Amino acid sequence: MPLPDFISPGRLASIACLLEVCAPKPGNVHRGADFDDVGFEDFVVSAEMLGAVIDANLTLPVGEVILRVVKATRAHVGTNTNLGLALMLCPLARCATMGDRMDESAISTVLMQLSQRDSEAFYKAIRIAKPAGMQPVNQLDVDGPAPSDILAAMELASQRDLVARQYRDNFKNVFVDVVPALLTGRLKFNSLREAIVFAHVSLISRFGDSLIARKCGEPTSVQAKRLAGQAIDALEDGPESYFSAVADLDFWLRADGHRRNPGTTADLIAAGLMVAMFNGDLEFSFGTDC
């Protein structure tokens, strides 16, 4: 089903963020679980900031839009709630202005147009947002001068950050892993909310989470991957076994404050939702299941 004409690229991005944060994903903030220093309302405001900035700046370079999203969010929320979301959704919003389908070819066109100006804006946005767990690196460190080609920096970061890997691979994980998982979850559970949770757990089971790895170390990310895999495998024994395993995963992720917050996974889930809705693969509706 095509999107209604009144759904702008920014509004679609906001809706994707809101759907993502409403779903009770293990280890993340949602409408039934806050962290001590950031809550559900912060993410709702951030979603609105992101969409409004996108729609007000549809003709600006993508990097500048990302920078403006981060500045607006920092002014109204005061913490980093959506750098990863901006990095994922702003390029997709540009795709939405170019044609009637989001795919790897469309996003490649957007990424290949990124310039030195975009690179400088990316670096400024990251320095303002101050994402958790960032460590100094020997090449193209974010505290140094921006490179002429932001994709070169993303290439270097791709081994330690799943969002950066999307820039290297034309958002391949979004199209090949996240969207199919959302559609599979919708079929299995007949619920968009549970489809989002299923996709979230599925993605962790395949890749761990790079935010967890940055904050807690790679072994902790591997443990998250193992527990998520157990939850997916539990589906073979029926939904109750699966839901129990998801609850165990959620408990473990929250057992260390929010250091084990799988935030990178959440960013990719929002991107998958935006793609699936724009392409008409997920029905655009606000049912009681979300």
N, C-alpha and C positions, 0 to 999 in steps of 0.2 A: 504494500500500500504506500503510495507516495506521500511525502510530507505535505501538510497544508501550506499554502502560499505564505501565510503569516509567520511561519517559523523561520526566522533568520538564522544565519550561521552562528551568531553569538547566542541566540536563544537556545538553539539546539545544543551548543556546548554546555550551557547552564543546565539544561534538562539532563544531559548525560551525567554531569557532576552530581546533581540532586538525586537521581536514581541510584547512582553508585553509593552515595553516603547514606541513603535511607535503608539500604539492604544491610542486614545484620551479618556482615562479613567478619570472619574470625580475626581477632587481633586489631581491628580498626575502630575508630569512632563511628558510631551510627546513632540513630535516634533513640536507642535504648542503652547506649554506653558512651560515656565521655572519658577523656583523660583528665588528669589533674590540672593541666595547664592549657588545654584546648578542648572545646566541646562541639557538639553537633551544630549549634547556632553559628559558630565561627565558620564552619564549612558551608553552611547555607549562604551566609553573607559572601564568602569567597566565591561561591558559584555564581552569584549574581554579579559580583565585581567582574569576574572573568568574562561573562557573556556581554555585559554592558560595554566593556572596553573593546572587545572584539568588534562589536557592531558599530562603535563610534570611530573605528580606525581600519575599516576594511581595505583601504587602498595603501596603507602604510606598509613598509617592509615587515616581514614576520617577526624579526628580532625586536624591532621597536614595539610591536604589539605586545610581545612577551614582557618586555621591560615595563611597559605601562600597566600591564596586569599586575605584575609584582609590586610596583609602586602603589597602585590603588589598594591592593590587598593589605600591604603593610600599613597604610594610613588608616584603614578601617578595622583591621583585625589585630595587627601588631605582632604576628608570628607567621612562620612559613606554613601555609596550608595548601598552597597550590602552584608552587614552582613546577613540579613535575607535570601537573595537569596542564599548565600553560605551555610547557615544552611539547606536550603531546597534542593538545587540542587546537592551539593557534595555527599550526600548519594544516591540520585537517579542516579548520574553518576556511582557510584560503582555498583548499580543494573544493569546498562547497560553493565557492564563487565561480569556479571554472567549468563545471559540467554537472551532469546528472548522476555521477557515480564516483564514489571514493574507492580507489584501488592503488596498487603499488605503482602503477604508471603515473597516476595523477600526483601522488605524494612525491615521486621522484622529480617531477617537473618543478614542484614547489621547492624542494630541497636544493636542487641544482641552481636555483636562482638566488640562493643566500649569498650575501656579499660581505665585504669587510665591515660595512656599517652594521649588518646583522650580527656579525661576530662580536663586535664591540658591545652591542646591546645585550647579547647573550651573557657575556662576562659580567656586565654591570648588574644584570638581573640576578645572577647567581650570587654575586657578592652582597647584594641587598637582602636576598632571601635567607642566606646563610643556612643551607641545608645541613641537617645533622650528619655527623660522621665523616665529613669531608676531611681528607688528609692531604698534605702537600705532596706534589708529584714532581718528578724531575723535568718533564717536558710539558709545555703549555699549561702550567699551573694557573688556576683561576685568579690568583692574586697577582699574576704577572700581566704583561701586555697581551691583548687578544691577538690571535693569529689572523692572517688574512683569510683563511678558510676555516670556518667553524666546523665543517665536516671532518677536517683533519683532527681537531681536538676531540670530536665525538668518536672518531676511530680509535684514538688512544684510550679513551675512557670506556669503550664498549665492552672490554673484558671484565670490568668491575661494576658496570651500571647498565641495567636493562633498558632504561630510557635512552641513554646514549647509543645503545645498540640499535635502537629503532632508526636513528639517523644514519647509521652505517648501512642498514639493511632495508631501507625504504618501508619501515614500519611492518616488516614481515610478520613479526610475532602477533601484531594486532590482527592482521588479515588471516593468518594461517592458524593461529592458536586461540586467540581470545574470541573472535566472532563465532567460529564453529562451536566453542565451548558454551557460549551464551545460548546458541540455538539448540544444542544438545540438551542443556539444562532446562530450557523452556519445554522441550518435548517430554523430558523425564518427569518434571514436576508440575507442568501446566501452571507455572507461576513465574513471573518475571523476577520477583524478589529472590526466589530460590534458584533461578537460573543465574543470577548475578553471584550468589554465594557459591554455587557449583563452579562457575568459571573462575572465581577467585581461588578456590581451593585447588582446582585443576592446574592453574598456572603456578601456584606455589609448589605443587607436587612435581612439576617439570623443571622449574628453574630456581627454586628457593626464592629468596627476595634480597635484592641488592642493598636495600636500605638496612635490613637486618644485618647483612654481611658487613656493611660499613660501620655500623654502631656496635655490633657484638662480636664480629669475627665470622669468618667463613664456616667454621664448624657449627655455629648456631643456625646459620642459614641452611646448612645441610640437614640439621635436625628438624627444622621447620618443613623442609622438603619431604623428609621421611614420614613425619606425622600426617602431612597432607596426603601423601600417597596412600597411607593406611586408610584414611577417610574415603578416598576414591575407591579403593579396593573393597571397602566395607559395603559398597552398593550391591555387590554380588550377593550379599546376605539379606538384602532388603533395605528399604528406606530407614527403618528404625535404627539399624546398625550404623548406617551412614550418618544420620543425625547425631547419634551418640558419639561417633568418632569426630565429627565436626565440633561438637561441644568440647571434647577433650583437647582438640587443637586450639580452640579459642581460649580455654583455661590456661594452657601452656604459654600461648603467645602473650597473655596478659599477666603472667606470673612474675614479670620483672619490670613492673611499671609499664611504660610503653617503649622500652628499648627494643623489644621484639616486634614492633609495629610493622607489618608488611606493607608499607606505604607505596613502594614502587609498583607492586602488584595492583594496588588500587588505581594508580594512574593509568595503567594499561587497560584495566577494566572499563574505566570511563571512556577511554579512546575507542575501545571495542563497541561500547554502547552507542557512541556518536556515529561510528561507521555503520553499524547494523541498522540504526534508525534512518539515517540518510539514504542508505541503499534500499530501504524497504524490506529488509530481512526480518526485522523485529517490528511488530505492530506498534504504531504510535498511539498509546492509550494510557490513561491514568486509572487503572482498575484498583480495586481494593487490595490486590495482592502486593502492592508496593506503597 
